[in-house]
Amino acid sequence: MASAATPEDGSRPRSDRERIVDAFFALLGDKAFETIEPSEIAARAEISLATLRGEFDSKLAIIAARMKDLDRRVLEGGDADLAQEPPRERLFDVLMRRLEALSPDRPALRSLMRSARRHPGLALALNGLAVRSTRWMLTAANIPVAGPRGLLRSQGLAVLFADVLRTFVNDDDAGLSRTMAALDRALARGERAVSFVDGLCRFLPRRGSLPGRRCRRGNERGADTADGGEEAIPL
């Protein structure tokens, strides 16, 4: 009989760290974040409490590790053919790759979102982790993240993506059609917000509007094209 560290399918044995993360997210699918005990995580991962403590300081640290792994997988899956596409198209592709990678964790995400609604402190902590990840998602889409404007984009995208996740966790369509539509609407809201901020910035010294390109939306999402509009970089 294969051990927990040696998968029966012959794939690379999982590290203690990977087993802990997988065990915690499996538990999240059945229990609320705030009720999960360290001993349960250790038992599910088939490791000792000492090993668990050596790998992670907290449950939030385990979530951060999962998010970091998702960042890496999205960054590895870039499509060079999209380099010449408008910023919104590039960001749409990056975020859809992230959502596809998140699919196995949907039960855990539903549970975590319920806990965040009950506990503002948890919601705030999760937002901090999300902003860290959205900076990488914007970078993957070749959208600048440096300086105050980059921080604004990262925070804005974290809020928009959280809204999309509410649709995603209940989207049972294999093609994620509802999620794609929700993401398209969210990025449209982001564009409008950036356009508004850029309009205000014209009244400030040494500030200008963001460089834009003609608005172009994918026909496969059925979105309308704005007549004569310039595309702002999404939040």
Biotite code that builds the C-alpha atoms (Angstrom):
import biotite.structure as struc

atoms = struc.array([
    struc.Atom([0.000, 0.000, 0.000], chain_id="A", res_id=1, res_name="MET", atom_name="CA", element="C"),
    struc.Atom([1.439, 3.387, -0.986], chain_id="A", res_id=2, res_name="ALA", atom_name="CA", element="C"),
    struc.Atom([2.085, 5.945, 1.755], chain_id="A", res_id=3, res_name="SER", atom_name="CA", element="C"),
    struc.Atom([0.495, 9.386, 1.729], chain_id="A", res_id=4, res_name="ALA", atom_name="CA", element="C"),
    struc.Atom([3.786, 10.815, 0.472], chain_id="A", res_id=5, res_name="ALA", atom_name="CA", element="C"),
    struc.Atom([3.980, 8.362, -2.441], chain_id="A", res_id=6, res_name="THR", atom_name="CA", element="C"),
    struc.Atom([0.954, 8.643, -4.770], chain_id="A", res_id=7, res_name="PRO", atom_name="CA", element="C"),
    struc.Atom([-0.365, 5.399, -6.223], chain_id="A", res_id=8, res_name="GLU", atom_name="CA", element="C"),
    struc.Atom([-0.269, 6.857, -9.723], chain_id="A", res_id=9, res_name="ASP", atom_name="CA", element="C"),
    struc.Atom([3.526, 7.065, -9.626], chain_id="A", res_id=10, res_name="GLY", atom_name="CA", element="C"),
    struc.Atom([3.680, 10.859, -9.751], chain_id="A", res_id=11, res_name="SER", atom_name="CA", element="C"),
    struc.Atom([6.199, 12.910, -7.784], chain_id="A", res_id=12, res_name="ARG", atom_name="CA", element="C"),
    struc.Atom([5.812, 12.335, -4.025], chain_id="A", res_id=13, res_name="PRO", atom_name="CA", element="C"),
    struc.Atom([4.216, 15.314, -2.311], chain_id="A", res_id=14, res_name="ARG", atom_name="CA", element="C"),
    struc.Atom([6.209, 17.248, 0.237], chain_id="A", res_id=15, res_name="SER", atom_name="CA", element="C"),
    struc.Atom([4.963, 17.713, 3.805], chain_id="A", res_id=16, res_name="ASP", atom_name="CA", element="C"),
    struc.Atom([4.126, 21.308, 2.877], chain_id="A", res_id=17, res_name="ARG", atom_name="CA", element="C"),
    struc.Atom([1.983, 20.248, -0.091], chain_id="A", res_id=18, res_name="GLU", atom_name="CA", element="C"),
    struc.Atom([0.194, 17.608, 1.977], chain_id="A", res_id=19, res_name="ARG", atom_name="CA", element="C"),
    struc.Atom([-0.613, 20.159, 4.664], chain_id="A", res_id=20, res_name="ILE", atom_name="CA", element="C"),
    struc.Atom([-2.046, 22.623, 2.148], chain_id="A", res_id=21, res_name="VAL", atom_name="CA", element="C"),
    struc.Atom([-4.118, 19.924, 0.434], chain_id="A", res_id=22, res_name="ASP", atom_name="CA", element="C"),
    struc.Atom([-5.351, 18.607, 3.779], chain_id="A", res_id=23, res_name="ALA", atom_name="CA", element="C"),
    struc.Atom([-6.403, 22.046, 4.985], chain_id="A", res_id=24, res_name="PHE", atom_name="CA", element="C"),
    struc.Atom([-8.309, 22.857, 1.805], chain_id="A", res_id=25, res_name="PHE", atom_name="CA", element="C"),
    struc.Atom([-10.032, 19.467, 1.939], chain_id="A", res_id=26, res_name="ALA", atom_name="CA", element="C"),
    struc.Atom([-11.107, 20.249, 5.504], chain_id="A", res_id=27, res_name="LEU", atom_name="CA", element="C"),
    struc.Atom([-12.313, 23.690, 4.432], chain_id="A", res_id=28, res_name="LEU", atom_name="CA", element="C"),
    struc.Atom([-14.713, 22.005, 2.050], chain_id="A", res_id=29, res_name="GLY", atom_name="CA", element="C"),
    struc.Atom([-16.462, 20.424, 5.047], chain_id="A", res_id=30, res_name="ASP", atom_name="CA", element="C"),
    struc.Atom([-15.865, 22.852, 7.913], chain_id="A", res_id=31, res_name="LYS", atom_name="CA", element="C"),
    struc.Atom([-15.684, 26.569, 8.635], chain_id="A", res_id=32, res_name="ALA", atom_name="CA", element="C"),
    struc.Atom([-12.243, 28.166, 8.713], chain_id="A", res_id=33, res_name="PHE", atom_name="CA", element="C"),
    struc.Atom([-12.598, 29.230, 12.348], chain_id="A", res_id=34, res_name="GLU", atom_name="CA", element="C"),
    struc.Atom([-13.490, 25.699, 13.564], chain_id="A", res_id=35, res_name="THR", atom_name="CA", element="C"),
    struc.Atom([-10.565, 23.811, 12.023], chain_id="A", res_id=36, res_name="ILE", atom_name="CA", element="C"),
    struc.Atom([-8.020, 22.720, 14.619], chain_id="A", res_id=37, res_name="GLU", atom_name="CA", element="C"),
    struc.Atom([-4.287, 22.236, 13.944], chain_id="A", res_id=38, res_name="PRO", atom_name="CA", element="C"),
    struc.Atom([-4.591, 18.628, 15.125], chain_id="A", res_id=39, res_name="SER", atom_name="CA", element="C"),
    struc.Atom([-7.191, 17.977, 12.407], chain_id="A", res_id=40, res_name="GLU", atom_name="CA", element="C"),
    struc.Atom([-4.890, 19.367, 9.722], chain_id="A", res_id=41, res_name="ILE", atom_name="CA", element="C"),
    struc.Atom([-1.993, 17.233, 10.942], chain_id="A", res_id=42, res_name="ALA", atom_name="CA", element="C"),
    struc.Atom([-4.140, 14.100, 11.079], chain_id="A", res_id=43, res_name="ALA", atom_name="CA", element="C"),
    struc.Atom([-5.553, 14.686, 7.602], chain_id="A", res_id=44, res_name="ARG", atom_name="CA", element="C"),
    struc.Atom([-2.069, 15.296, 6.184], chain_id="A", res_id=45, res_name="ALA", atom_name="CA", element="C"),
    struc.Atom([-0.670, 12.319, 8.113], chain_id="A", res_id=46, res_name="GLU", atom_name="CA", element="C"),
    struc.Atom([2.142, 14.342, 9.635], chain_id="A", res_id=47, res_name="ILE", atom_name="CA", element="C"),
    struc.Atom([3.042, 15.281, 13.195], chain_id="A", res_id=48, res_name="SER", atom_name="CA", element="C"),
    struc.Atom([2.059, 18.503, 14.910], chain_id="A", res_id=49, res_name="LEU", atom_name="CA", element="C"),
    struc.Atom([5.766, 19.325, 15.097], chain_id="A", res_id=50, res_name="ALA", atom_name="CA", element="C"),
    struc.Atom([6.030, 19.048, 11.314], chain_id="A", res_id=51, res_name="THR", atom_name="CA", element="C"),
    struc.Atom([2.940, 21.215, 10.871], chain_id="A", res_id=52, res_name="LEU", atom_name="CA", element="C"),
    struc.Atom([4.388, 23.886, 13.157], chain_id="A", res_id=53, res_name="ARG", atom_name="CA", element="C"),
    struc.Atom([7.700, 23.732, 11.334], chain_id="A", res_id=54, res_name="GLY", atom_name="CA", element="C"),
    struc.Atom([6.036, 24.411, 7.985], chain_id="A", res_id=55, res_name="GLU", atom_name="CA", element="C"),
    struc.Atom([3.335, 26.966, 8.873], chain_id="A", res_id=56, res_name="PHE", atom_name="CA", element="C"),
    struc.Atom([2.673, 29.555, 11.554], chain_id="A", res_id=57, res_name="ASP", atom_name="CA", element="C"),
    struc.Atom([-1.091, 29.744, 11.036], chain_id="A", res_id=58, res_name="SER", atom_name="CA", element="C"),
    struc.Atom([-4.056, 28.754, 8.897], chain_id="A", res_id=59, res_name="LYS", atom_name="CA", element="C"),
    struc.Atom([-3.725, 32.040, 7.025], chain_id="A", res_id=60, res_name="LEU", atom_name="CA", element="C"),
    struc.Atom([-0.159, 31.074, 6.146], chain_id="A", res_id=61, res_name="ALA", atom_name="CA", element="C"),
    struc.Atom([-1.503, 27.876, 4.581], chain_id="A", res_id=62, res_name="ILE", atom_name="CA", element="C"),
    struc.Atom([-3.921, 29.911, 2.457], chain_id="A", res_id=63, res_name="ILE", atom_name="CA", element="C"),
    struc.Atom([-1.054, 32.208, 1.450], chain_id="A", res_id=64, res_name="ALA", atom_name="CA", element="C"),
    struc.Atom([0.931, 29.170, 0.319], chain_id="A", res_id=65, res_name="ALA", atom_name="CA", element="C"),
    struc.Atom([-1.951, 27.980, -1.868], chain_id="A", res_id=66, res_name="ARG", atom_name="CA", element="C"),
    struc.Atom([-2.318, 31.441, -3.387], chain_id="A", res_id=67, res_name="MET", atom_name="CA", element="C"),
    struc.Atom([1.411, 31.646, -4.078], chain_id="A", res_id=68, res_name="LYS", atom_name="CA", element="C"),
    struc.Atom([1.257, 28.296, -5.852], chain_id="A", res_id=69, res_name="ASP", atom_name="CA", element="C"),
    struc.Atom([-1.691, 29.520, -7.939], chain_id="A", res_id=70, res_name="LEU", atom_name="CA", element="C"),
    struc.Atom([0.292, 32.642, -8.845], chain_id="A", res_id=71, res_name="ASP", atom_name="CA", element="C"),
    struc.Atom([3.168, 30.477, -10.037], chain_id="A", res_id=72, res_name="ARG", atom_name="CA", element="C"),
    struc.Atom([0.926, 28.245, -12.139], chain_id="A", res_id=73, res_name="ARG", atom_name="CA", element="C"),
    struc.Atom([-0.740, 31.226, -13.812], chain_id="A", res_id=74, res_name="VAL", atom_name="CA", element="C"),
    struc.Atom([2.607, 32.879, -14.520], chain_id="A", res_id=75, res_name="LEU", atom_name="CA", element="C"),
    struc.Atom([3.921, 29.663, -16.067], chain_id="A", res_id=76, res_name="GLU", atom_name="CA", element="C"),
    struc.Atom([0.906, 29.418, -18.383], chain_id="A", res_id=77, res_name="GLY", atom_name="CA", element="C"),
    struc.Atom([1.313, 32.684, -20.257], chain_id="A", res_id=78, res_name="GLY", atom_name="CA", element="C"),
    struc.Atom([0.302, 32.939, -23.912], chain_id="A", res_id=79, res_name="ASP", atom_name="CA", element="C"),
    struc.Atom([2.823, 34.871, -26.019], chain_id="A", res_id=80, res_name="ALA", atom_name="CA", element="C"),
    struc.Atom([0.183, 35.330, -28.746], chain_id="A", res_id=81, res_name="ASP", atom_name="CA", element="C"),
    struc.Atom([-1.705, 37.720, -26.458], chain_id="A", res_id=82, res_name="LEU", atom_name="CA", element="C"),
    struc.Atom([1.186, 40.160, -26.157], chain_id="A", res_id=83, res_name="ALA", atom_name="CA", element="C"),
    struc.Atom([-0.267, 42.468, -28.818], chain_id="A", res_id=84, res_name="GLN", atom_name="CA", element="C"),
    struc.Atom([-3.811, 42.362, -27.450], chain_id="A", res_id=85, res_name="GLU", atom_name="CA", element="C"),
    struc.Atom([-5.298, 45.312, -25.505], chain_id="A", res_id=86, res_name="PRO", atom_name="CA", element="C"),
    struc.Atom([-4.690, 45.285, -21.724], chain_id="A", res_id=87, res_name="PRO", atom_name="CA", element="C"),
    struc.Atom([-8.218, 44.177, -20.947], chain_id="A", res_id=88, res_name="ARG", atom_name="CA", element="C"),
    struc.Atom([-7.939, 41.128, -23.200], chain_id="A", res_id=89, res_name="GLU", atom_name="CA", element="C"),
    struc.Atom([-4.616, 40.162, -21.632], chain_id="A", res_id=90, res_name="ARG", atom_name="CA", element="C"),
    struc.Atom([-5.986, 40.524, -18.123], chain_id="A", res_id=91, res_name="LEU", atom_name="CA", element="C"),
    struc.Atom([-9.123, 38.565, -18.989], chain_id="A", res_id=92, res_name="PHE", atom_name="CA", element="C"),
    struc.Atom([-6.960, 35.669, -20.185], chain_id="A", res_id=93, res_name="ASP", atom_name="CA", element="C"),
    struc.Atom([-4.763, 35.754, -17.078], chain_id="A", res_id=94, res_name="VAL", atom_name="CA", element="C"),
    struc.Atom([-7.729, 35.767, -14.697], chain_id="A", res_id=95, res_name="LEU", atom_name="CA", element="C"),
    struc.Atom([-9.517, 32.976, -16.543], chain_id="A", res_id=96, res_name="MET", atom_name="CA", element="C"),
    struc.Atom([-6.371, 30.857, -16.191], chain_id="A", res_id=97, res_name="ARG", atom_name="CA", element="C"),
    struc.Atom([-6.461, 31.560, -12.465], chain_id="A", res_id=98, res_name="ARG", atom_name="CA", element="C"),
    struc.Atom([-10.121, 30.615, -12.206], chain_id="A", res_id=99, res_name="LEU", atom_name="CA", element="C"),
    struc.Atom([-9.533, 27.362, -14.057], chain_id="A", res_id=100, res_name="GLU", atom_name="CA", element="C"),
    struc.Atom([-6.694, 26.543, -11.651], chain_id="A", res_id=101, res_name="ALA", atom_name="CA", element="C"),
    struc.Atom([-9.036, 27.312, -8.736], chain_id="A", res_id=102, res_name="LEU", atom_name="CA", element="C"),
    struc.Atom([-11.725, 24.865, -9.890], chain_id="A", res_id=103, res_name="SER", atom_name="CA", element="C"),
    struc.Atom([-10.735, 21.995, -7.547], chain_id="A", res_id=104, res_name="PRO", atom_name="CA", element="C"),
    struc.Atom([-10.919, 24.365, -4.567], chain_id="A", res_id=105, res_name="ASP", atom_name="CA", element="C"),
    struc.Atom([-14.469, 25.576, -5.119], chain_id="A", res_id=106, res_name="ARG", atom_name="CA", element="C"),
    struc.Atom([-15.944, 23.866, -2.009], chain_id="A", res_id=107, res_name="PRO", atom_name="CA", element="C"),
    struc.Atom([-13.174, 25.388, 0.120], chain_id="A", res_id=108, res_name="ALA", atom_name="CA", element="C"),
    struc.Atom([-13.705, 28.801, -1.458], chain_id="A", res_id=109, res_name="LEU", atom_name="CA", element="C"),
    struc.Atom([-17.433, 28.719, -0.689], chain_id="A", res_id=110, res_name="ARG", atom_name="CA", element="C"),
    struc.Atom([-16.673, 27.906, 2.941], chain_id="A", res_id=111, res_name="SER", atom_name="CA", element="C"),
    struc.Atom([-13.977, 30.565, 3.206], chain_id="A", res_id=112, res_name="LEU", atom_name="CA", element="C"),
    struc.Atom([-16.240, 33.234, 1.701], chain_id="A", res_id=113, res_name="MET", atom_name="CA", element="C"),
    struc.Atom([-18.962, 32.417, 4.252], chain_id="A", res_id=114, res_name="ARG", atom_name="CA", element="C"),
    struc.Atom([-16.448, 32.724, 7.093], chain_id="A", res_id=115, res_name="SER", atom_name="CA", element="C"),
    struc.Atom([-15.132, 36.037, 5.734], chain_id="A", res_id=116, res_name="ALA", atom_name="CA", element="C"),
    struc.Atom([-18.669, 37.466, 5.764], chain_id="A", res_id=117, res_name="ARG", atom_name="CA", element="C"),
    struc.Atom([-19.015, 36.541, 9.445], chain_id="A", res_id=118, res_name="ARG", atom_name="CA", element="C"),
    struc.Atom([-15.558, 37.730, 10.516], chain_id="A", res_id=119, res_name="HIS", atom_name="CA", element="C"),
    struc.Atom([-14.382, 41.148, 9.257], chain_id="A", res_id=120, res_name="PRO", atom_name="CA", element="C"),
    struc.Atom([-10.860, 40.518, 10.554], chain_id="A", res_id=121, res_name="GLY", atom_name="CA", element="C"),
    struc.Atom([-10.555, 37.437, 8.387], chain_id="A", res_id=122, res_name="LEU", atom_name="CA", element="C"),
    struc.Atom([-11.968, 39.333, 5.408], chain_id="A", res_id=123, res_name="ALA", atom_name="CA", element="C"),
    struc.Atom([-9.331, 42.037, 5.876], chain_id="A", res_id=124, res_name="LEU", atom_name="CA", element="C"),
    struc.Atom([-6.520, 39.490, 6.100], chain_id="A", res_id=125, res_name="ALA", atom_name="CA", element="C"),
    struc.Atom([-7.731, 37.678, 2.981], chain_id="A", res_id=126, res_name="LEU", atom_name="CA", element="C"),
    struc.Atom([-7.901, 40.983, 1.128], chain_id="A", res_id=127, res_name="ASN", atom_name="CA", element="C"),
    struc.Atom([-4.235, 41.582, 1.926], chain_id="A", res_id=128, res_name="GLY", atom_name="CA", element="C"),
    struc.Atom([-3.332, 38.194, 0.446], chain_id="A", res_id=129, res_name="LEU", atom_name="CA", element="C"),
    struc.Atom([-5.522, 38.882, -2.586], chain_id="A", res_id=130, res_name="ALA", atom_name="CA", element="C"),
    struc.Atom([-3.836, 42.222, -3.305], chain_id="A", res_id=131, res_name="VAL", atom_name="CA", element="C"),
    struc.Atom([-0.463, 40.496, -3.250], chain_id="A", res_id=132, res_name="ARG", atom_name="CA", element="C"),
    struc.Atom([-1.681, 38.008, -5.847], chain_id="A", res_id=133, res_name="SER", atom_name="CA", element="C"),
    struc.Atom([-3.439, 40.552, -8.063], chain_id="A", res_id=134, res_name="THR", atom_name="CA", element="C"),
    struc.Atom([-0.165, 42.461, -8.400], chain_id="A", res_id=135, res_name="ARG", atom_name="CA", element="C"),
    struc.Atom([1.270, 39.333, -10.009], chain_id="A", res_id=136, res_name="TRP", atom_name="CA", element="C"),
    struc.Atom([-1.809, 38.869, -12.188], chain_id="A", res_id=137, res_name="MET", atom_name="CA", element="C"),
    struc.Atom([-1.506, 42.451, -13.458], chain_id="A", res_id=138, res_name="LEU", atom_name="CA", element="C"),
    struc.Atom([2.198, 41.894, -14.073], chain_id="A", res_id=139, res_name="THR", atom_name="CA", element="C"),
    struc.Atom([1.398, 38.737, -16.036], chain_id="A", res_id=140, res_name="ALA", atom_name="CA", element="C"),
    struc.Atom([-0.909, 40.859, -18.217], chain_id="A", res_id=141, res_name="ALA", atom_name="CA", element="C"),
    struc.Atom([1.928, 43.395, -18.685], chain_id="A", res_id=142, res_name="ASN", atom_name="CA", element="C"),
    struc.Atom([0.036, 46.089, -16.788], chain_id="A", res_id=143, res_name="ILE", atom_name="CA", element="C"),
    struc.Atom([2.216, 48.346, -14.579], chain_id="A", res_id=144, res_name="PRO", atom_name="CA", element="C"),
    struc.Atom([1.963, 47.854, -10.811], chain_id="A", res_id=145, res_name="VAL", atom_name="CA", element="C"),
    struc.Atom([4.633, 50.255, -9.521], chain_id="A", res_id=146, res_name="ALA", atom_name="CA", element="C"),
    struc.Atom([3.805, 53.265, -7.377], chain_id="A", res_id=147, res_name="GLY", atom_name="CA", element="C"),
    struc.Atom([0.513, 54.494, -5.924], chain_id="A", res_id=148, res_name="PRO", atom_name="CA", element="C"),
    struc.Atom([-1.390, 53.851, -9.145], chain_id="A", res_id=149, res_name="ARG", atom_name="CA", element="C"),
    struc.Atom([-0.169, 50.264, -9.189], chain_id="A", res_id=150, res_name="GLY", atom_name="CA", element="C"),
    struc.Atom([-1.385, 49.802, -5.629], chain_id="A", res_id=151, res_name="LEU", atom_name="CA", element="C"),
    struc.Atom([-4.762, 51.239, -6.625], chain_id="A", res_id=152, res_name="LEU", atom_name="CA", element="C"),
    struc.Atom([-4.993, 48.822, -9.549], chain_id="A", res_id=153, res_name="ARG", atom_name="CA", element="C"),
    struc.Atom([-4.035, 45.859, -7.358], chain_id="A", res_id=154, res_name="SER", atom_name="CA", element="C"),
    struc.Atom([-6.605, 46.708, -4.682], chain_id="A", res_id=155, res_name="GLN", atom_name="CA", element="C"),
    struc.Atom([-9.282, 47.493, -7.249], chain_id="A", res_id=156, res_name="GLY", atom_name="CA", element="C"),
    struc.Atom([-8.679, 44.214, -9.049], chain_id="A", res_id=157, res_name="LEU", atom_name="CA", element="C"),
    struc.Atom([-8.788, 42.304, -5.751], chain_id="A", res_id=158, res_name="ALA", atom_name="CA", element="C"),
    struc.Atom([-12.269, 43.724, -5.071], chain_id="A", res_id=159, res_name="VAL", atom_name="CA", element="C"),
    struc.Atom([-13.476, 43.018, -8.606], chain_id="A", res_id=160, res_name="LEU", atom_name="CA", element="C"),
    struc.Atom([-12.079, 39.478, -8.593], chain_id="A", res_id=161, res_name="PHE", atom_name="CA", element="C"),
    struc.Atom([-13.730, 38.730, -5.236], chain_id="A", res_id=162, res_name="ALA", atom_name="CA", element="C"),
    struc.Atom([-17.052, 39.685, -6.815], chain_id="A", res_id=163, res_name="ASP", atom_name="CA", element="C"),
    struc.Atom([-16.376, 37.345, -9.754], chain_id="A", res_id=164, res_name="VAL", atom_name="CA", element="C"),
    struc.Atom([-15.587, 34.526, -7.315], chain_id="A", res_id=165, res_name="LEU", atom_name="CA", element="C"),
    struc.Atom([-19.148, 34.739, -5.964], chain_id="A", res_id=166, res_name="ARG", atom_name="CA", element="C"),
    struc.Atom([-20.360, 33.681, -9.404], chain_id="A", res_id=167, res_name="THR", atom_name="CA", element="C"),
    struc.Atom([-17.535, 31.220, -10.001], chain_id="A", res_id=168, res_name="PHE", atom_name="CA", element="C"),
    struc.Atom([-18.117, 29.084, -6.901], chain_id="A", res_id=169, res_name="VAL", atom_name="CA", element="C"),
    struc.Atom([-21.672, 28.319, -8.068], chain_id="A", res_id=170, res_name="ASN", atom_name="CA", element="C"),
    struc.Atom([-21.021, 28.085, -11.822], chain_id="A", res_id=171, res_name="ASP", atom_name="CA", element="C"),
    struc.Atom([-21.559, 24.431, -12.750], chain_id="A", res_id=172, res_name="ASP", atom_name="CA", element="C"),
    struc.Atom([-21.160, 24.989, -16.494], chain_id="A", res_id=173, res_name="ASP", atom_name="CA", element="C"),
    struc.Atom([-18.080, 23.230, -17.886], chain_id="A", res_id=174, res_name="ALA", atom_name="CA", element="C"),
    struc.Atom([-17.286, 26.256, -20.020], chain_id="A", res_id=175, res_name="GLY", atom_name="CA", element="C"),
    struc.Atom([-17.708, 28.667, -17.081], chain_id="A", res_id=176, res_name="LEU", atom_name="CA", element="C"),
    struc.Atom([-19.995, 30.835, -19.212], chain_id="A", res_id=177, res_name="SER", atom_name="CA", element="C"),
    struc.Atom([-21.532, 32.676, -16.238], chain_id="A", res_id=178, res_name="ARG", atom_name="CA", element="C"),
    struc.Atom([-18.104, 33.281, -14.758], chain_id="A", res_id=179, res_name="THR", atom_name="CA", element="C"),
    struc.Atom([-16.757, 34.620, -18.047], chain_id="A", res_id=180, res_name="MET", atom_name="CA", element="C"),
    struc.Atom([-19.668, 37.031, -18.324], chain_id="A", res_id=181, res_name="ALA", atom_name="CA", element="C"),
    struc.Atom([-19.180, 38.163, -14.700], chain_id="A", res_id=182, res_name="ALA", atom_name="CA", element="C"),
    struc.Atom([-15.466, 38.707, -15.306], chain_id="A", res_id=183, res_name="LEU", atom_name="CA", element="C"),
    struc.Atom([-16.151, 40.707, -18.456], chain_id="A", res_id=184, res_name="ASP", atom_name="CA", element="C"),
    struc.Atom([-18.589, 42.939, -16.567], chain_id="A", res_id=185, res_name="ARG", atom_name="CA", element="C"),
    struc.Atom([-16.121, 43.370, -13.703], chain_id="A", res_id=186, res_name="ALA", atom_name="CA", element="C"),
    struc.Atom([-13.308, 44.443, -16.021], chain_id="A", res_id=187, res_name="LEU", atom_name="CA", element="C"),
    struc.Atom([-15.687, 46.876, -17.718], chain_id="A", res_id=188, res_name="ALA", atom_name="CA", element="C"),
    struc.Atom([-16.402, 48.428, -14.307], chain_id="A", res_id=189, res_name="ARG", atom_name="CA", element="C"),
    struc.Atom([-12.668, 48.625, -13.711], chain_id="A", res_id=190, res_name="GLY", atom_name="CA", element="C"),
    struc.Atom([-12.167, 50.477, -16.974], chain_id="A", res_id=191, res_name="GLU", atom_name="CA", element="C"),
    struc.Atom([-14.850, 52.990, -16.113], chain_id="A", res_id=192, res_name="ARG", atom_name="CA", element="C"),
    struc.Atom([-13.331, 53.574, -12.674], chain_id="A", res_id=193, res_name="ALA", atom_name="CA", element="C"),
    struc.Atom([-9.878, 54.149, -14.163], chain_id="A", res_id=194, res_name="VAL", atom_name="CA", element="C"),
    struc.Atom([-11.303, 56.540, -16.754], chain_id="A", res_id=195, res_name="SER", atom_name="CA", element="C"),
    struc.Atom([-12.971, 58.526, -13.969], chain_id="A", res_id=196, res_name="PHE", atom_name="CA", element="C"),
    struc.Atom([-9.746, 58.704, -11.941], chain_id="A", res_id=197, res_name="VAL", atom_name="CA", element="C"),
    struc.Atom([-7.774, 59.720, -15.018], chain_id="A", res_id=198, res_name="ASP", atom_name="CA", element="C"),
    struc.Atom([-10.265, 62.499, -15.664], chain_id="A", res_id=199, res_name="GLY", atom_name="CA", element="C"),
    struc.Atom([-9.648, 63.834, -12.172], chain_id="A", res_id=200, res_name="LEU", atom_name="CA", element="C"),
    struc.Atom([-5.892, 63.516, -12.590], chain_id="A", res_id=201, res_name="CYS", atom_name="CA", element="C"),
    struc.Atom([-5.952, 65.921, -15.550], chain_id="A", res_id=202, res_name="ARG", atom_name="CA", element="C"),
    struc.Atom([-6.510, 68.693, -13.016], chain_id="A", res_id=203, res_name="PHE", atom_name="CA", element="C"),
    struc.Atom([-3.426, 67.740, -11.002], chain_id="A", res_id=204, res_name="LEU", atom_name="CA", element="C"),
    struc.Atom([0.113, 68.862, -11.879], chain_id="A", res_id=205, res_name="PRO", atom_name="CA", element="C"),
    struc.Atom([2.289, 66.458, -13.848], chain_id="A", res_id=206, res_name="ARG", atom_name="CA", element="C"),
    struc.Atom([-0.492, 63.950, -14.194], chain_id="A", res_id=207, res_name="ARG", atom_name="CA", element="C"),
    struc.Atom([-2.104, 62.652, -17.332], chain_id="A", res_id=208, res_name="GLY", atom_name="CA", element="C"),
    struc.Atom([-4.511, 60.041, -18.452], chain_id="A", res_id=209, res_name="SER", atom_name="CA", element="C"),
    struc.Atom([-3.316, 56.489, -18.800], chain_id="A", res_id=210, res_name="LEU", atom_name="CA", element="C"),
    struc.Atom([-2.204, 55.535, -22.293], chain_id="A", res_id=211, res_name="PRO", atom_name="CA", element="C"),
    struc.Atom([-5.080, 53.784, -23.959], chain_id="A", res_id=212, res_name="GLY", atom_name="CA", element="C"),
    struc.Atom([-5.956, 51.800, -27.021], chain_id="A", res_id=213, res_name="ARG", atom_name="CA", element="C"),
    struc.Atom([-9.117, 51.448, -29.027], chain_id="A", res_id=214, res_name="ARG", atom_name="CA", element="C"),
    struc.Atom([-11.623, 49.426, -27.033], chain_id="A", res_id=215, res_name="CYS", atom_name="CA", element="C"),
    struc.Atom([-11.783, 45.896, -28.333], chain_id="A", res_id=216, res_name="ARG", atom_name="CA", element="C"),
    struc.Atom([-13.795, 43.150, -26.665], chain_id="A", res_id=217, res_name="ARG", atom_name="CA", element="C"),
    struc.Atom([-13.809, 39.517, -27.627], chain_id="A", res_id=218, res_name="GLY", atom_name="CA", element="C"),
    struc.Atom([-16.739, 38.537, -29.778], chain_id="A", res_id=219, res_name="ASN", atom_name="CA", element="C"),
    struc.Atom([-16.918, 35.238, -27.957], chain_id="A", res_id=220, res_name="GLU", atom_name="CA", element="C"),
    struc.Atom([-18.122, 37.086, -24.860], chain_id="A", res_id=221, res_name="ARG", atom_name="CA", element="C"),
    struc.Atom([-20.756, 39.014, -26.783], chain_id="A", res_id=222, res_name="GLY", atom_name="CA", element="C"),
    struc.Atom([-19.751, 42.414, -25.398], chain_id="A", res_id=223, res_name="ALA", atom_name="CA", element="C"),
    struc.Atom([-20.493, 45.689, -27.163], chain_id="A", res_id=224, res_name="ASP", atom_name="CA", element="C"),
    struc.Atom([-17.735, 47.852, -28.643], chain_id="A", res_id=225, res_name="THR", atom_name="CA", element="C"),
    struc.Atom([-17.732, 51.478, -27.579], chain_id="A", res_id=226, res_name="ALA", atom_name="CA", element="C"),
    struc.Atom([-17.923, 53.902, -30.455], chain_id="A", res_id=227, res_name="ASP", atom_name="CA", element="C"),
    struc.Atom([-14.810, 56.031, -30.675], chain_id="A", res_id=228, res_name="GLY", atom_name="CA", element="C"),
    struc.Atom([-13.780, 55.212, -27.064], chain_id="A", res_id=229, res_name="GLY", atom_name="CA", element="C"),
    struc.Atom([-10.285, 54.729, -25.771], chain_id="A", res_id=230, res_name="GLU", atom_name="CA", element="C"),
    struc.Atom([-9.524, 51.675, -23.662], chain_id="A", res_id=231, res_name="GLU", atom_name="CA", element="C"),
    struc.Atom([-8.149, 52.408, -20.220], chain_id="A", res_id=232, res_name="ALA", atom_name="CA", element="C"),
    struc.Atom([-5.928, 49.961, -18.401], chain_id="A", res_id=233, res_name="ILE", atom_name="CA", element="C"),
    struc.Atom([-8.242, 47.994, -16.069], chain_id="A", res_id=234, res_name="PRO", atom_name="CA", element="C"),
    struc.Atom([-7.902, 48.415, -12.324], chain_id="A", res_id=235, res_name="LEU", atom_name="CA", element="C"),
])
